[in-house]
Amino acid sequence: MAPYTTALAEGLATRGHRIDVVTGMPHYPEWRIADGYDQSSSDEQINGVDVHRRRHLVPDPPTPKGRIKMEASFGARSVRSGWNSPDVLLCVSPTLISTAMAITRARLSPRRPAVGVWVQDLYSLGVVETGAMDGRGARAAARFESEILRAADGVSVIHDRFRDHVTSNLQVDPAKVEVIRNWTHIQPMGTIDKEAARRSFGWAEDETIVLHSGNMGAKQGLENVVEAARLADAEGRRVRFVLMGDGNQRPQLEAAAVGVSRLQFVRPLPDLEFRSALAAADVLLVNEKPGVAEMAVPSKLTSYFTSGNPVLAATDPTSTTAHEIRASGAGVHIGSGDPRELLDTALAIGSDDVSSRRFGDAGRRYCTRMLSEDYAIDRYEGWLRRLAAARRSPARTESVISS
């Protein structure tokens, strides 16, 4: 979510708005405070945005109870930060506990700002689909999420499927819900020397490279990829699965992959190398744990669509991810948790140059048509202005983004 929060804050600042971001210390996806951020707080201006970092607990490992403590500690620090007198408070969810604390402070403010909640992940679905909660705990999470979203003046969601869930299951007034899609936050690579890029990563010209980028967490279910690579080893298939990124499940995945030669782990890369890796691969993979269907729209899709390469999604056929693959025409989706189908489909796509080009071209067209950053930020600006107008009619708005 960080690239979107950053781009929105900076985009609104360039449009003449005063933006303050209250956020935590960098810690994700490694789940430890990054080097150089050992202070209790910091305040700086970055590209016209005033950024206020507040230290909070970081659980290791990130258990459900530990995440609750992290959100509460961040919420306690963030509500004690100086907000000035904003016209709009925008809270980025799924940090619902800190969002609840921010809304409470806003309601108690003498000059109460309008409150918007920007829903990137559906909290109550996430705890169920990742297996963190069930039964009474899951019902309590849904009630809590419903109360928080209904308490806001407006709710922005990133997909039509999210709007359906928020209005139908969480009882949020449909008039308060806006759908604004996440956008492509990396620039297309253009022409690259694909052979040189592959050599730099140690990828042979005659092997099919299946690349999964981003977080290695519970909802990705990447054990499926480990087992697909193990099958490829046993059968001598010319394929390499690449897991690029980091996350709390990476140590377990590395342990499970000991002795598997057709699986490569790559640490997170700087922007240019990251884009080179996407462009140099043959197939770009989204893998989701069985049962994950509605909780999130993988942000990696917006990056994948710019690459010109086909996308393979191993996911529930009813999932939001599968819906995006069908809508974009950028690839194919298969069932989740089936290593055999994953291996066979990846090899079939990687060996079909005509279909690969068709999928890649469709992804780029979808980006141009649906996932423009300027268009999305224009939509957010209009939405935030309307929220502010419900309380006053300023020519300019001042916002605080709590992330």
C-alpha positions as CSV (number, residue, x, y, z in Angstrom):
1,M,0.0,0.0,0.0
2,A,2.9,2.3,0.6
3,P,3.4,3.3,-3.1
4,Y,-0.2,4.3,-3.4
5,T,-0.2,6.3,-0.2
6,T,3.0,8.1,-1.3
7,A,1.7,8.8,-4.8
8,L,-1.6,10.1,-3.5
9,A,0.0,12.4,-0.9
10,E,2.5,13.8,-3.4
11,G,-0.1,14.1,-6.2
12,L,-2.4,16.1,-4.0
13,A,0.5,18.3,-2.8
14,T,1.4,19.1,-6.4
15,R,-2.3,20.2,-7.0
16,G,-1.9,22.8,-4.3
17,H,-3.2,21.1,-1.2
18,R,-1.5,21.0,2.2
19,I,-0.8,17.3,3.1
20,D,0.5,15.9,6.3
21,V,1.1,12.1,6.6
22,V,1.2,10.5,10.0
23,T,2.8,7.1,9.6
24,G,4.9,4.5,11.3
25,M,8.5,3.5,10.9
26,P,9.5,1.4,7.9
27,H,9.3,-2.3,8.9
28,Y,7.6,-4.2,6.1
29,P,7.8,-6.8,4.7
30,E,10.8,-7.8,6.9
31,W,8.8,-7.2,10.2
32,R,11.6,-5.3,11.8
33,I,12.3,-1.5,12.1
34,A,14.6,-0.5,9.2
35,D,18.1,0.6,9.9
36,G,18.4,4.3,10.5
37,Y,14.9,4.6,12.1
38,D,15.7,3.9,15.8
39,Q,14.3,7.2,17.0
40,S,10.9,7.5,18.7
41,S,9.7,10.0,16.1
42,S,10.8,12.0,13.1
43,D,9.4,14.9,11.1
44,E,10.5,15.8,7.6
45,Q,9.2,17.2,4.3
46,I,9.4,14.9,1.3
47,N,8.4,16.2,-2.1
48,G,6.1,18.8,-0.7
49,V,4.5,16.5,1.9
50,D,5.1,16.8,5.7
51,V,5.8,13.3,6.9
52,H,5.5,12.5,10.6
53,R,6.8,9.1,11.6
54,R,5.9,7.7,15.0
55,R,7.5,4.6,16.5
56,H,5.3,1.6,17.3
57,L,5.5,-2.0,18.3
58,V,6.6,-4.4,15.5
59,P,5.6,-8.0,16.3
60,D,8.0,-10.8,15.5
61,P,6.5,-13.1,14.3
62,P,3.5,-11.0,13.2
63,T,0.8,-13.1,15.0
64,P,-2.9,-11.8,15.1
65,K,-2.4,-10.7,18.7
66,G,0.9,-9.0,17.8
67,R,-0.7,-7.1,14.9
68,I,-3.5,-5.9,17.3
69,K,-0.8,-4.5,19.7
70,M,1.0,-2.9,16.7
71,E,-2.1,-1.1,15.5
72,A,-3.0,0.0,19.0
73,S,0.5,1.3,19.7
74,F,0.6,3.2,16.3
75,G,-2.9,4.6,17.0
76,A,-1.9,5.8,20.4
77,R,1.1,7.6,19.0
78,S,-0.7,9.0,15.9
79,V,-3.6,10.6,17.7
80,R,-1.1,12.5,19.9
81,S,0.5,13.9,16.8
82,G,-0.2,17.5,15.9
83,W,-2.8,17.5,13.1
84,N,-3.1,21.3,12.8
85,S,-6.8,21.8,11.8
86,P,-7.4,19.6,8.7
87,D,-10.4,19.8,6.5
88,V,-10.2,16.1,5.8
89,L,-8.7,13.1,7.8
90,L,-8.0,10.2,5.4
91,C,-7.4,6.9,7.2
92,V,-5.8,4.0,5.2
93,S,-7.2,0.6,6.1
94,P,-6.8,-2.3,7.0
95,T,-5.4,-0.6,10.1
96,L,-8.8,-0.5,11.7
97,I,-7.8,-0.1,15.3
98,S,-5.7,3.0,14.7
99,T,-8.5,4.2,12.3
100,A,-11.0,3.9,15.1
101,M,-8.8,5.9,17.4
102,A,-8.3,8.6,14.8
103,I,-12.0,8.9,14.1
104,T,-12.6,9.2,17.9
105,R,-10.1,12.1,18.1
106,A,-11.6,13.7,15.0
107,R,-15.1,13.6,16.6
108,L,-13.8,15.2,19.7
109,S,-12.0,18.0,17.8
110,P,-13.5,21.5,18.2
111,R,-13.2,21.9,14.4
112,R,-14.2,18.4,13.4
113,P,-12.7,17.4,10.0
114,A,-14.5,15.2,7.5
115,V,-13.3,11.6,7.8
116,G,-12.7,9.3,4.9
117,V,-11.5,5.7,5.0
118,W,-9.5,4.3,2.1
119,V,-10.0,0.6,2.1
120,Q,-7.1,-1.3,0.5
121,D,-7.8,-4.7,2.1
122,L,-11.1,-5.9,3.7
123,Y,-10.1,-6.6,7.3
124,S,-12.9,-9.0,8.3
125,L,-12.5,-11.1,5.2
126,G,-8.8,-11.2,5.6
127,V,-8.8,-12.7,9.1
128,V,-11.1,-15.5,7.8
129,E,-9.4,-16.2,4.4
130,T,-6.0,-16.4,6.0
131,G,-7.2,-18.6,8.8
132,A,-6.3,-16.1,11.5
133,M,-9.9,-16.2,13.0
134,D,-13.1,-18.0,12.6
135,G,-16.5,-18.3,14.4
136,R,-17.1,-15.7,17.1
137,G,-13.8,-13.9,16.5
138,A,-14.5,-13.5,12.8
139,R,-18.0,-12.2,13.5
140,A,-16.6,-9.7,16.0
141,A,-14.1,-8.5,13.4
142,A,-16.9,-8.0,10.8
143,R,-19.0,-6.0,13.3
144,F,-16.0,-3.8,14.2
145,E,-15.1,-3.2,10.6
146,S,-18.8,-2.3,9.9
147,E,-18.9,0.1,12.8
148,I,-15.7,1.9,11.7
149,L,-16.7,2.3,8.1
150,R,-20.2,3.4,8.9
151,A,-18.8,6.0,11.3
152,A,-16.8,7.6,8.5
153,D,-18.2,10.4,6.3
154,G,-17.1,8.6,3.2
155,V,-15.4,5.3,2.2
156,S,-13.2,4.7,-0.9
157,V,-12.7,1.1,-2.0
158,I,-10.4,-0.1,-4.8
159,H,-12.7,-2.5,-6.6
160,D,-16.4,-3.0,-7.4
161,R,-16.4,-6.3,-5.6
162,F,-15.2,-4.5,-2.4
163,R,-18.1,-2.1,-2.8
164,D,-20.6,-5.0,-3.0
165,H,-19.2,-6.5,0.2
166,V,-19.0,-3.2,2.1
167,T,-22.6,-2.2,1.3
168,S,-24.3,-5.7,1.4
169,N,-22.4,-7.4,4.3
170,L,-21.0,-4.4,6.3
171,Q,-24.2,-2.3,5.9
172,V,-22.4,0.9,4.8
173,D,-24.7,3.3,3.1
174,P,-24.1,2.9,-0.7
175,A,-24.2,6.7,-1.1
176,K,-21.1,7.0,1.1
177,V,-19.0,4.5,-0.9
178,E,-16.8,5.5,-3.8
179,V,-14.9,3.1,-6.1
180,I,-11.5,4.4,-7.1
181,R,-9.1,1.8,-8.6
182,N,-5.4,1.5,-7.7
183,W,-3.2,2.5,-10.5
184,T,0.0,1.4,-12.1
185,H,2.8,2.9,-10.0
186,I,5.8,1.9,-12.1
187,Q,6.7,3.1,-15.5
188,P,6.7,0.8,-18.5
189,M,10.2,-0.5,-19.2
190,G,10.2,0.2,-23.0
191,T,12.9,-1.8,-24.9
192,I,15.4,-3.7,-22.8
193,D,18.2,-6.1,-23.6
194,K,16.2,-9.2,-22.3
195,E,19.2,-11.6,-22.8
196,A,21.5,-9.3,-20.7
197,A,18.9,-8.9,-18.0
198,R,18.4,-12.7,-17.8
199,R,22.1,-13.2,-17.6
200,S,22.3,-10.7,-14.7
201,F,19.8,-12.8,-12.7
202,G,21.4,-16.1,-13.7
203,W,18.5,-17.2,-15.9
204,A,19.3,-19.4,-18.9
205,E,17.9,-18.5,-22.3
206,D,16.2,-21.9,-22.8
207,E,14.4,-22.1,-19.4
208,T,10.9,-20.7,-18.7
209,I,11.1,-18.1,-16.0
210,V,8.0,-18.0,-13.8
211,L,8.3,-14.9,-11.5
212,H,6.3,-14.1,-8.4
213,S,7.1,-10.7,-6.9
214,G,6.1,-9.0,-3.6
215,N,5.1,-10.2,-0.2
216,M,5.7,-13.7,1.0
217,G,2.9,-14.0,3.6
218,A,0.1,-16.3,4.6
219,K,-2.4,-15.2,2.0
220,Q,0.0,-15.9,-0.9
221,G,0.2,-19.6,-0.1
222,L,3.6,-20.0,-1.7
223,E,4.1,-23.6,-0.6
224,N,2.3,-24.3,-3.9
225,V,5.2,-22.8,-5.8
226,V,7.7,-24.8,-3.8
227,E,5.9,-28.0,-4.7
228,A,5.6,-27.1,-8.4
229,A,9.4,-26.5,-8.5
230,R,9.9,-29.8,-6.7
231,L,7.8,-31.5,-9.4
232,A,9.8,-29.8,-12.1
233,D,13.0,-31.1,-10.5
234,A,11.7,-34.7,-10.5
235,E,10.6,-34.5,-14.1
236,G,13.7,-32.5,-15.4
237,R,11.5,-29.7,-16.8
238,R,13.3,-26.6,-18.2
239,V,11.6,-24.1,-15.9
240,R,12.7,-21.9,-13.0
241,F,10.3,-20.5,-10.4
242,V,11.5,-17.2,-8.9
243,L,10.2,-15.8,-5.6
244,M,11.3,-12.2,-5.5
245,G,10.6,-10.1,-2.4
246,D,10.4,-10.8,1.4
247,G,7.9,-11.4,4.1
248,N,7.2,-13.3,7.3
249,Q,6.8,-16.7,5.5
250,R,10.1,-16.5,3.6
251,P,12.2,-18.4,6.2
252,Q,9.7,-21.3,6.2
253,L,9.6,-21.3,2.4
254,E,13.4,-21.4,2.2
255,A,13.5,-24.3,4.6
256,A,10.9,-26.2,2.7
257,A,12.8,-25.6,-0.6
258,V,16.1,-27.0,0.5
259,G,17.4,-29.3,-2.2
260,V,14.9,-27.9,-4.8
261,S,17.1,-26.6,-7.7
262,R,14.3,-25.1,-9.9
263,L,13.4,-22.5,-7.3
264,Q,15.3,-19.2,-6.8
265,F,14.8,-16.7,-4.0
266,V,15.6,-13.0,-4.8
267,R,15.6,-10.2,-2.3
268,P,13.6,-7.0,-3.0
269,L,15.2,-5.0,-5.8
270,P,15.5,-1.3,-6.6
271,D,13.0,0.1,-9.0
272,L,15.0,-0.2,-12.3
273,E,16.2,-3.8,-11.5
274,F,12.7,-4.7,-10.4
275,R,11.2,-3.6,-13.7
276,S,14.0,-5.4,-15.6
277,A,13.2,-8.6,-13.8
278,L,9.5,-8.3,-14.7
279,A,10.3,-7.7,-18.4
280,A,12.9,-10.4,-18.6
281,A,10.7,-13.2,-17.1
282,D,8.4,-15.3,-19.3
283,V,5.4,-15.7,-17.0
284,L,4.4,-13.4,-14.1
285,L,2.7,-15.3,-11.2
286,V,0.0,-14.4,-8.7
287,N,-0.4,-17.2,-6.2
288,E,-3.1,-17.2,-3.5
289,K,-3.8,-19.5,-0.7
290,P,-6.9,-21.7,-1.2
291,G,-9.9,-19.9,0.3
292,V,-8.5,-16.4,-0.4
293,A,-11.1,-14.8,-2.7
294,E,-12.4,-11.4,-1.7
295,M,-10.1,-9.9,0.9
296,A,-7.7,-8.0,-1.5
297,V,-6.7,-7.0,-5.0
298,P,-3.0,-7.9,-5.4
299,S,-1.1,-4.7,-6.0
300,K,1.4,-6.6,-8.0
301,L,-1.1,-6.9,-10.9
302,T,-0.8,-3.2,-11.7
303,S,3.0,-3.7,-12.1
304,Y,2.6,-6.9,-14.0
305,F,0.3,-5.4,-16.6
306,T,2.9,-2.8,-17.6
307,S,5.5,-5.5,-18.3
308,G,4.2,-6.8,-21.6
309,N,4.4,-10.4,-20.3
310,P,1.6,-12.8,-19.6
311,V,0.1,-13.2,-16.1
312,L,-0.7,-16.6,-14.5
313,A,-3.0,-16.4,-11.5
314,A,-3.3,-19.5,-9.3
315,T,-6.4,-18.4,-7.3
316,D,-10.0,-19.2,-6.5
317,P,-12.1,-18.9,-9.7
318,T,-14.5,-16.6,-7.9
319,S,-11.8,-14.3,-6.5
320,T,-11.2,-10.7,-7.2
321,T,-7.9,-11.6,-8.7
322,A,-9.5,-14.0,-11.2
323,H,-12.0,-11.2,-12.0
324,E,-9.1,-8.9,-12.8
325,I,-7.5,-11.4,-15.1
326,R,-10.7,-12.0,-17.0
327,A,-11.4,-8.2,-17.2
328,S,-7.9,-7.4,-18.5
329,G,-7.4,-10.3,-20.8
330,A,-3.7,-10.2,-19.6
331,G,-3.4,-13.9,-18.8
332,V,-5.1,-17.0,-17.4
333,H,-6.2,-18.2,-14.0
334,I,-6.1,-21.7,-12.6
335,G,-7.2,-23.2,-9.3
336,S,-5.2,-22.5,-6.2
337,G,-3.2,-25.1,-4.3
338,D,-2.5,-27.4,-7.3
339,P,1.2,-27.7,-8.0
340,R,0.7,-29.9,-11.0
341,E,-1.6,-27.5,-12.8
342,L,0.7,-24.6,-11.9
343,L,3.7,-26.3,-13.5
344,D,1.9,-27.5,-16.6
345,T,0.1,-24.2,-17.3
346,A,3.3,-22.1,-16.7
347,L,5.2,-24.2,-19.2
348,A,2.4,-24.0,-21.7
349,I,2.1,-20.2,-21.5
350,G,5.9,-19.8,-21.6
351,S,6.3,-21.8,-24.7
352,D,3.5,-20.1,-26.7
353,D,5.0,-16.8,-28.1
354,V,1.8,-15.8,-29.9
355,S,-0.4,-16.1,-26.8
356,S,2.2,-14.5,-24.6
357,R,2.4,-11.4,-26.8
358,R,-1.4,-11.2,-26.9
359,F,-1.7,-11.4,-23.1
360,G,1.1,-8.8,-22.7
361,D,-0.5,-6.4,-25.1
362,A,-3.8,-6.7,-23.4
363,G,-2.3,-6.0,-20.0
364,R,-0.7,-2.8,-21.3
365,R,-4.0,-1.7,-22.9
366,Y,-5.8,-2.3,-19.7
367,C,-3.3,-0.1,-17.8
368,T,-3.8,2.7,-20.3
369,R,-7.6,2.5,-20.2
370,M,-8.2,1.7,-16.5
371,L,-5.2,2.2,-14.4
372,S,-3.9,5.8,-15.0
373,E,-2.3,7.4,-11.9
374,D,-3.4,10.9,-12.9
375,Y,-7.0,9.8,-13.4
376,A,-7.1,8.1,-10.0
377,I,-5.6,11.0,-8.2
378,D,-8.1,13.4,-9.9
379,R,-10.9,11.1,-8.7
380,Y,-9.5,11.2,-5.1
381,E,-9.1,14.9,-5.2
382,G,-12.8,15.3,-6.2
383,W,-13.9,12.8,-3.6
384,L,-11.9,14.6,-0.8
385,R,-13.3,18.0,-1.9
386,R,-16.8,16.6,-1.6
387,L,-16.1,15.3,1.9
388,A,-14.7,18.7,2.9
389,A,-17.7,20.5,1.4
390,A,-20.0,18.6,3.7
391,R,-18.5,20.6,6.6
392,R,-17.4,23.8,4.9
393,S,-16.6,25.1,1.4
394,P,-12.9,25.9,1.2
395,A,-11.1,26.9,-2.0
396,R,-8.2,24.7,-0.9
397,T,-8.3,21.6,1.3
398,E,-5.8,20.5,4.0
399,S,-5.6,16.8,4.6
400,V,-4.0,14.5,7.1
401,I,-3.4,10.9,5.8
402,S,-3.0,8.3,8.6
403,S,-1.2,5.3,7.3
